[in-house]
Amino acid sequence: MKITDIKIRKTFDDGPMKAIVSVTFDGQLAVHDIKVINARDKFFIVMPSRKNPDDTYRDIVHPINAQFRSMLEEAVIEAYEAELALLETRAREEAALEAIPQAEEQLV
């Protein structure tokens, strides 16, 4: 099973949850609501889950073995870091564009 797409649906600046992600496998199966968590200076993923009547949580879908979990976690965190880099680049470009009219006004 190969990961064919990873979409970073939403990012968060505050708190331990940093992103909500969707992953597509073999172009056939999508898993939504995978969470990227940062705790104790380490990133990891949390699979989608539901709350049981006894207030515990149970994964709706999850990797069966450690090797696949590691591969999935690495791919999701890599995509998250790429998205952060893209967002930072866009923010710098927007700031530079906003600075242009101010610089032109000073020249006049």
ABEGO torsion letter per residue (X at the ends): XBBABBBBABBBABEABABBBBBBBGGABBBBGBBBBBBGGBBBBBBBBBBBAAGBBBBABBBABAAAAAAAAAAAAAAAAAAAAAAAAAAAAAAAAAAAAAAAAAAX
